[in-house]
Amino acid sequence: MAISQANFRARAKHALADQNLQSAMAKAKSGFVDKRAKALLDLPGFESLRERGRRIKDHTLAHLDVYLDQFERNVNANGGQVHYAADATAARALILQICRDARAKQVIKAKTMAGEEVSLNEALEREFETIESDLGEYIIQLAKESPSHIIAPAVHKTRAQITSLFDQHHHQRSGGPLRETPDLVNEARQVLRRKFLAADVGISGANFLIAETGSIALVTNEGNADLSTSLPRVHIAIAGIEKLVPRLEDATTMLRLLGRSATGQQMTAYTTFITGAKRDNELDGPETFHVVLLDNGRSRMLGNEFREMLRCIRCGACMNHCPVYSAIGGHAYGWVYPGPMGAVLTPMIQGLDQAKDLPNACTLNGHCQSVCPVKIRLPMLIRRLRDYQFEQSITGSGARWAIRTWGWVARNPRLYHSLTGLGMWLLAHLGRGSVKRLPLAGGWTKHRDLPLPARGGTFQRQWEKHQ
């Protein structure tokens, strides 16, 4: 899926005015944040676990060639095949050819962000009947939309909207009664059960790839990935090369981080390790097993200062705690990866000139870094992208002029203190508390009041006075 070229500000403005979206996002945010906080209270050693996860990922990235080779050897030894895809075009071509060789008619998919990254659905649907088995992905497939969250793809949808979609596609009617969530889940289960049994090829992502055994690890809360990978004759897993970990023990560490950070669970309901195709003495499983390892810009990141972004385990914690994402949702970001992670990944994969708004859609409050389970310094990476924008003249001329002027003032301490003191004095004498309108600050006061400073002067003046 190519990045939307529409203006980010226009998409964000539209999202802020969408009452259904605002209602859905408000409910989702409290759920994700509160559940994570509670899960961490039950694990006092979470900070040491984060540090262990960071070390595992850094070690793997430093020796990625070694572990890729080990993973491929072990997949082959277990009867599978590994394919390398340099970019999205190559990944689509590989998967389509595997489906053609299998003479497939129907394809069933478990949730895979790598699949979204390479626009896999669009390619598959032109040749095969393709159905999403994850409930959230199934909902947005019916709505012909892209995911708005990497963990909960349909988080932007209300129950009324989902009811309407199911009425339209399952019953060919409109205006039916609003149904409760369990009823909607059961309805989807009945439809998808037939699809599981009829599918020739099952496609999944992989939360982790284990070099030691050649296994892939999958986590879901619905069990759909197990059915998608064990019932069809052919299983294709697609994953980024950064998903590797050296050992099974390392995978268990990452799984403990993932569940708590993503959904506030100690462990997801279904955690599955898949090692190769079905053996002669096994009752279920695919006859053939393929792993498509996706690069798509990751090797380039491996060799530059953005390498730590490859630690990301796709938990979504950064976006769940991001005030910008919580206000505008995922679609405003224009591509697969929204929120703080998307502000770094999208420019890295699609190009900084194609995603120039995203590094600036951030308040740099640092909350994303504080909740990241593998300690990615997201605010630092976002600031570095802003530096590159300025250096490459991607930033608009007005903004560059303003930044240069501010830089000149900041390098002259007397002038800086005089101007900030004057500004503080003027704002403090507008009143007490906050103001609803202020010249040249309409972008702020349109949506919120502007807090006014106390009349004690700048921080430096207060420090001199009270130290």
TORGU-72024 format. One line per 4 residues: for each residue x, y, z of C-alpha. Coordinates in nm, 4 decimals. Layout:
<sites>
X,Y,Z  ...
</sites>
This chain:
<sites>
0.0000,0.0000,0.0000  0.1577,0.3257,-0.1111  0.1551,0.6187,0.1249  -0.1369,0.8545,0.0754
-0.0252,1.1754,-0.0916  -0.3164,1.3693,0.0556  -0.2185,1.6426,0.2981  -0.1618,1.5132,0.6515
-0.3136,1.8242,0.8024  -0.6296,1.7756,0.5972  -0.6582,1.4133,0.7093  -0.5972,1.5105,1.0714
-0.8580,1.7875,1.0532  -1.1112,1.5443,0.9077  -1.0351,1.2933,1.1864  -1.0839,1.5539,1.4592
-1.4296,1.6317,1.3193  -1.5343,1.2632,1.2936  -1.7501,1.2030,1.6006  -1.7659,0.8245,1.5501
-1.3877,0.8106,1.5354  -1.3477,1.0317,1.8411  -1.5871,0.8122,2.0402  -1.4122,0.4904,1.9355
-1.0632,0.6293,2.0054  -1.1593,0.7564,2.3520  -1.2811,0.4096,2.4530  -0.9800,0.2329,2.3037
-0.7200,0.4559,2.4659  -0.8418,0.4013,2.8202  -0.8591,0.0265,2.7642  -0.5068,-0.0109,2.6276
-0.3418,0.2263,2.8749  -0.5196,0.1049,3.1871  -0.4674,-0.2646,3.1087  -0.0967,-0.2145,3.0446
-0.0543,-0.0233,3.3697  -0.2287,-0.2997,3.5662  -0.0213,-0.5721,3.3978  0.3015,-0.3995,3.4963
0.1946,-0.3821,3.8602  0.1848,-0.7623,3.8583  0.5457,-0.7836,3.7341  0.7832,-0.5805,3.9532
1.0810,-0.6841,3.7388  0.9413,-0.5373,3.4178  1.2219,-0.2808,3.3828  1.4893,-0.5489,3.3971
1.2858,-0.7483,3.1441  1.2848,-0.4443,2.9132  1.6618,-0.4200,2.9391  1.6972,-0.7898,2.8608
1.4725,-0.7474,2.5564  1.6786,-0.4517,2.4358  2.0011,-0.6515,2.4662  1.8535,-0.9493,2.2797
1.7433,-0.7326,1.9881  2.0693,-0.5359,1.9723  2.2738,-0.8569,1.9773  2.0623,-1.0093,1.7002
2.0875,-0.7002,1.4800  2.4656,-0.6902,1.5295  2.4920,-1.0519,1.4050  2.1917,-1.0607,1.1730
2.3750,-1.2329,0.8876  2.4743,-1.5212,1.1157  2.1222,-1.5722,1.2493  1.9599,-1.5417,0.9073
2.1853,-1.8193,0.7815  2.1119,-2.0356,1.0865  1.7368,-1.9771,1.0543  1.7374,-2.0723,0.6847
1.9357,-2.3931,0.7488  1.6946,-2.5024,1.0203  1.3828,-2.4200,0.8179  1.5223,-2.6290,0.5313
1.6097,-2.9128,0.7698  1.2462,-2.9190,0.8847  1.1090,-2.9435,0.5313  1.0376,-2.5745,0.4727
1.1686,-2.3184,0.2256  1.3011,-1.9672,0.2856  1.2643,-1.6917,0.0259  1.4259,-1.3463,0.0422
1.2352,-1.0416,-0.0826  1.4348,-0.7234,-0.1354  1.1255,-0.5049,-0.1548  0.7461,-0.5054,-0.1680
0.7315,-0.5942,-0.5384  0.9515,-0.8990,-0.4878  0.7498,-1.0145,-0.1846  0.4204,-0.9950,-0.3746
0.5670,-1.1796,-0.6730  0.7035,-1.4606,-0.4539  0.3778,-1.5163,-0.2683  0.1639,-1.5004,-0.5812
0.3860,-1.7580,-0.7512  0.3633,-1.9955,-0.4543  -0.0170,-1.9675,-0.4662  -0.0205,-2.0299,-0.8421
0.2072,-2.3321,-0.8090  -0.0329,-2.4704,-0.5464  -0.3235,-2.4210,-0.7922  -0.4993,-2.2283,-0.5189
-0.8491,-2.0947,-0.5498  -0.9040,-1.9697,-0.1971  -0.6571,-1.8000,0.0385  -0.7103,-1.7339,0.4079
-0.4964,-1.4786,0.5915  -0.4066,-1.4250,0.9530  -0.3070,-1.0738,1.0553  0.0301,-0.9631,0.9187
0.1652,-0.6082,0.9191  0.4380,-0.7132,0.6766  0.1590,-0.8196,0.4405  -0.0013,-0.4780,0.4772
0.3375,-0.3163,0.4165  0.3725,-0.4856,0.0765  0.0038,-0.4384,-0.0244  -0.0458,-0.8144,-0.0340
-0.4245,-0.8159,-0.0218  -0.4639,-0.6022,-0.3312  -0.2393,-0.8383,-0.5285  -0.4051,-1.1575,-0.4003
-0.7614,-1.0403,-0.4547  -0.6979,-0.9938,-0.8263  -0.6377,-1.3704,-0.8684  -0.7791,-1.5563,-0.5689
-1.0702,-1.5434,-0.3301  -0.8967,-1.3941,-0.0261  -1.0430,-1.3646,0.3214  -0.9025,-1.2159,0.6427
-0.9462,-1.4416,0.9455  -0.8594,-1.1918,1.2215  -1.1886,-1.0334,1.3303  -1.0578,-0.6773,1.3131
-0.8953,-0.7354,0.9746  -1.2130,-0.9043,0.8496  -1.4181,-0.6005,0.9507  -1.1966,-0.3533,0.7674
-1.1759,-0.5861,0.4661  -1.5550,-0.5648,0.4413  -1.5310,-0.1867,0.4802  -1.2525,-0.1713,0.2163
-1.0287,0.0187,0.4553  -0.6760,-0.0213,0.5864  -0.5921,-0.0939,0.9529  -0.5858,0.2058,1.1846
-0.3892,0.0285,1.4594  -0.1292,-0.2483,1.4369  -0.2877,-0.4527,1.7187  -0.6564,-0.3607,1.6832
-0.7095,-0.2920,1.3110  -1.0747,-0.1881,1.3499  -1.0320,0.0199,1.6660  -1.1800,0.3185,1.4798
-1.5102,0.1383,1.4193  -1.8102,0.1616,1.6509  -2.0434,-0.1293,1.7237  -2.3156,0.0369,1.5171
-2.0855,0.0625,1.2158  -1.9841,-0.3034,1.2453  -2.3470,-0.4101,1.2745  -2.4239,-0.2189,0.9564
-2.1321,-0.3813,0.7720  -2.2393,-0.7324,0.8749  -2.5994,-0.6642,0.7746  -2.4857,-0.5415,0.4344
-2.2444,-0.8267,0.3583  -2.3962,-1.1213,0.5451  -2.7685,-1.0550,0.5065  -2.7886,-0.8146,0.2089
-2.9971,-0.5748,0.4102  -2.9611,-0.2380,0.5789  -3.1021,-0.0833,0.8911  -3.1093,-0.3970,1.1058
-3.1148,-0.3833,1.4872  -2.7967,-0.2961,1.6746  -2.6399,-0.6209,1.7967  -2.4274,-0.6906,2.1030
-2.0559,-0.7664,2.0631  -2.0856,-1.1436,2.1394  -2.3545,-1.1731,1.8712  -2.1298,-1.0016,1.6155
-1.8374,-1.2272,1.7060  -2.0502,-1.5416,1.6695  -2.1823,-1.4208,1.3365  -1.8276,-1.3683,1.2041
-1.7233,-1.7076,1.3414  -1.9966,-1.8846,1.1452  -1.8967,-1.7134,0.8204  -1.5239,-1.7695,0.8672
-1.5539,-2.1361,0.9652  -1.6527,-2.2261,0.6085  -1.3616,-2.0246,0.4721  -1.1084,-2.2024,0.6947
-1.2217,-2.5431,0.5674  -1.2181,-2.4425,0.2002  -0.8861,-2.2563,0.1839  -0.5960,-2.3970,-0.0193
-0.3315,-2.1552,0.1105  -0.2953,-1.9962,0.4525  -0.0864,-1.6821,0.4959  0.0369,-1.5452,0.8272
0.2887,-1.3066,0.9666  0.5379,-1.4014,1.2367  0.5804,-1.2235,1.5663  0.9243,-1.3795,1.6051
1.1569,-1.6006,1.4024  1.3758,-1.8368,1.6076  1.7138,-1.9072,1.4482  1.7950,-2.1963,1.6834
1.5045,-2.4128,1.5611  1.3862,-2.2557,1.2364  1.0485,-2.1921,1.4018  0.8086,-1.9011,1.3763
0.6089,-1.7752,1.6751  0.2539,-1.6466,1.6328  0.0360,-1.4795,1.8953  -0.3375,-1.4119,1.8723
-0.6350,-1.3824,2.1037  -0.8787,-1.5525,1.8678  -0.6989,-1.8677,1.7548  -0.7552,-1.7705,1.3936
-0.3858,-1.7944,1.3080  -0.3774,-2.1589,1.4199  -0.6620,-2.2477,1.1835  -0.5198,-2.0351,0.9026
-0.1847,-2.2131,0.9188  -0.2838,-2.5728,0.9976  -0.5884,-2.6447,0.7786  -0.4759,-2.5301,0.4287
-0.2346,-2.7445,0.2234  0.0178,-2.4599,0.2004  0.1353,-2.2168,0.4693  0.3228,-1.8978,0.3789
0.4665,-1.6795,0.6557  0.5897,-1.3301,0.5699  0.8027,-1.1335,0.8153  1.0657,-0.8622,0.8256
1.4244,-0.9781,0.8692  1.4394,-0.7933,1.2037  1.1928,-1.0406,1.3604  1.4753,-1.2843,1.4309
1.5843,-1.3853,1.7802  1.8645,-1.6360,1.8434  1.7017,-1.8889,2.0794  1.3688,-2.0155,2.2074
1.4601,-1.8718,2.5464  1.4964,-1.5290,2.3848  1.1568,-1.5661,2.2223  0.9939,-1.6301,2.5604
1.1469,-1.3069,2.6941  1.0076,-1.1127,2.4000  0.6653,-1.2766,2.4374  0.6464,-1.1645,2.8016
0.7180,-0.8089,2.6875  0.4785,-0.8225,2.3935  0.1642,-0.9363,2.5750  0.1928,-0.6849,2.8578
0.2847,-0.3940,2.6297  0.0260,-0.4626,2.3608  -0.2918,-0.5710,2.5386  -0.2052,-0.5741,2.9084
-0.2026,-0.9553,2.9249  0.0576,-1.1754,3.0900  0.0418,-1.3865,2.7755  -0.1827,-1.3793,2.4725
-0.4553,-1.6423,2.4593  -0.2928,-1.8361,2.1747  0.0854,-1.8600,2.1449  0.1930,-2.0989,1.8709
0.5340,-2.2177,1.7540  0.5421,-2.3604,1.4020  0.8428,-2.5606,1.2861  0.8243,-2.6752,0.9257
0.5579,-2.8656,0.7383  0.3466,-3.1572,0.8639  0.5408,-3.4743,0.9480  0.4230,-3.8201,0.8427
0.3015,-3.9025,1.1942  0.1121,-3.5730,1.2449  -0.2622,-3.5378,1.1909  -0.2755,-3.1733,1.0853
-0.0556,-2.9016,0.9428  0.0402,-2.7840,0.5947  0.1996,-3.0097,0.3360  0.4395,-2.7302,0.2385
0.5789,-2.4452,0.4457  0.7337,-2.1218,0.3121  0.8879,-1.8244,0.4889  0.9242,-1.4975,0.2966
1.1836,-1.2738,0.4648  1.1262,-0.9085,0.3803  1.3966,-0.6435,0.3619  1.2180,-0.3382,0.2143
1.4626,-0.0820,0.3540  1.5599,-0.2659,0.6709  1.9183,-0.3337,0.5578  1.9589,0.0371,0.4969
1.8392,0.1106,0.8506  2.0754,-0.1553,0.9842  2.3682,0.0508,0.8619  2.2633,0.3940,0.9831
2.1734,0.5770,1.3039  1.8122,0.4526,1.2886  1.9131,0.0902,1.3544  1.7444,0.0801,1.6952
1.4061,0.1198,1.5244  1.4566,-0.2399,1.4095  1.4172,-0.3492,1.7727  1.0437,-0.2750,1.7403
0.8234,-0.5755,1.8271  0.5030,-0.4123,1.6960  0.3236,-0.3962,2.0306  0.1548,-0.0608,1.9670
0.2313,0.0782,2.3140  0.3860,0.3947,2.1681  0.0711,0.4850,1.9772  -0.1606,0.3895,2.2641
0.0127,0.6513,2.4801  0.0593,0.9139,2.2075  -0.1632,1.2242,2.2399  -0.1458,1.2883,1.8642
-0.2466,0.9345,1.7637  -0.5187,0.9306,2.0301  -0.6657,1.2471,1.8810  -0.6564,1.1614,1.5089
-0.6374,0.7814,1.4837  -0.4257,0.5801,1.2439  -0.5602,0.6643,0.8985  -0.4444,1.0257,0.9217
-0.0835,0.9019,0.9047  -0.1430,0.7837,0.5501  0.0316,0.4444,0.5584  0.0578,0.1123,0.7403
0.2473,0.2266,1.0499  0.0849,0.5113,1.2478  0.1812,0.6909,1.5665  0.5392,0.7472,1.6866
0.6685,0.4251,1.5292  0.5181,0.5320,1.1977  0.6779,0.8749,1.2266  1.0134,0.6944,1.1983
0.9389,0.3794,0.9956  0.7388,0.5443,0.7175  1.0105,0.7977,0.6236  1.2707,0.5199,0.6454
1.0811,0.2848,0.4123  0.8884,0.5215,0.1865  1.1309,0.8138,0.1855  1.1505,1.1284,0.3975
1.0214,1.3455,0.1142  0.7115,1.1205,0.0892  0.6311,1.1497,0.4602  0.7511,1.4967,0.5485
0.4615,1.5736,0.7848  0.4998,1.2673,1.0065  0.8157,1.3598,1.2030  0.6454,1.6901,1.2818
0.3238,1.5236,1.4040  0.4805,1.4801,1.7474  0.4918,1.6850,2.0666  0.8228,1.5217,2.1745
0.6720,1.4565,2.5189  0.8742,1.1335,2.5429  0.5923,0.9088,2.6638  0.6455,0.6722,2.3718
1.0049,0.6077,2.4774  0.9076,0.5522,2.8407  0.6575,0.2763,2.7481  0.8521,0.1095,2.4650
0.9276,-0.2482,2.5781  1.2657,-0.2480,2.3998  1.3654,0.1100,2.4879  1.3645,0.2647,2.1412
1.4525,0.6345,2.1704  1.1665,0.7462,1.9476  1.1787,1.1205,2.0309  1.5504,1.1302,1.9470
1.4941,0.9521,1.6153  1.2063,1.1860,1.5285  1.4205,1.4912,1.6082  1.6958,1.3515,1.3859
1.4495,1.3181,1.0981  1.3544,1.6827,1.1496  1.7246,1.7701,1.1248  1.7479,1.5836,0.7936
1.4377,1.7617,0.6647  1.5984,2.0951,0.7411  1.9330,1.9964,0.5888  1.7699,1.8629,0.2712
1.5383,2.1673,0.2375  1.2325,1.9416,0.2665  1.1002,2.1719,0.5390  0.9111,2.4702,0.3952
1.0994,2.7966,0.3438  0.8926,2.9768,0.6092  0.9699,2.7128,0.8697  1.3416,2.7136,0.7795
1.3523,3.0921,0.8150  1.1825,3.0688,1.1550  1.4217,2.7952,1.2727  1.7276,2.9927,1.1614
1.5992,3.3028,1.3370  1.5287,3.1090,1.6551  1.8736,2.9490,1.6380  2.0385,3.2879,1.6048
1.8444,3.4258,1.9025  1.9191,3.1159,2.1141  2.2918,3.1537,2.0502  2.2823,3.5077,2.1937
2.1997,3.4596,2.5633  2.1372,3.8267,2.6483  1.9014,3.8724,2.3547  1.7313,3.5397,2.4300
1.6712,3.6277,2.7964  1.5492,3.9771,2.7071  1.2986,3.8523,2.4474  1.1683,3.5632,2.6569
1.1382,3.7942,2.9573  0.9388,4.0415,2.7492  0.7155,3.7633,2.6176  0.6545,3.6296,2.9674
0.5715,3.9759,3.0961  0.3213,4.0396,2.8153  0.1488,3.7011,2.8561  0.1377,3.7279,3.2354
-0.0397,4.0646,3.2120  -0.3131,3.9312,2.9854  -0.4797,3.7792,3.2893  -0.4636,3.4760,3.5156
-0.5043,3.1091,3.4284  -0.5558,3.0885,3.0501  -0.6951,3.2685,2.7456  -0.9306,3.1410,2.4781
-0.7893,3.3527,2.1936  -0.4510,3.5065,2.1165  -0.3150,3.6674,1.7972  -0.0722,3.4417,1.6062
-0.1694,3.1439,1.8246  -0.4924,3.0433,1.6496  -0.3630,2.6912,1.5764  -0.3479,2.6323,1.9504
-0.6499,2.8248,2.0777  -0.8844,2.6822,1.8138  -0.8921,2.3533,2.0077  -0.7796,2.4453,2.3626
-0.7122,2.7345,2.5962  -0.3587,2.8749,2.6168  -0.2175,2.8578,2.9730  -0.0731,3.1868,3.0922
0.2514,3.2066,3.2896  0.2674,3.3271,3.6468  0.3918,3.6817,3.7043  0.7190,3.5736,3.8599
0.9221,3.5867,3.5379  1.1128,3.3173,3.3496  1.2529,2.9999,3.5038  1.6034,3.1499,3.4997
1.4825,3.4569,3.6915  1.3020,3.2399,3.9425  1.6145,3.0276,3.9875  1.8341,3.3319,4.0466
1.5842,3.4629,4.2981  1.5297,3.1447,4.4988  1.8486,2.9423,4.4738
</sites>
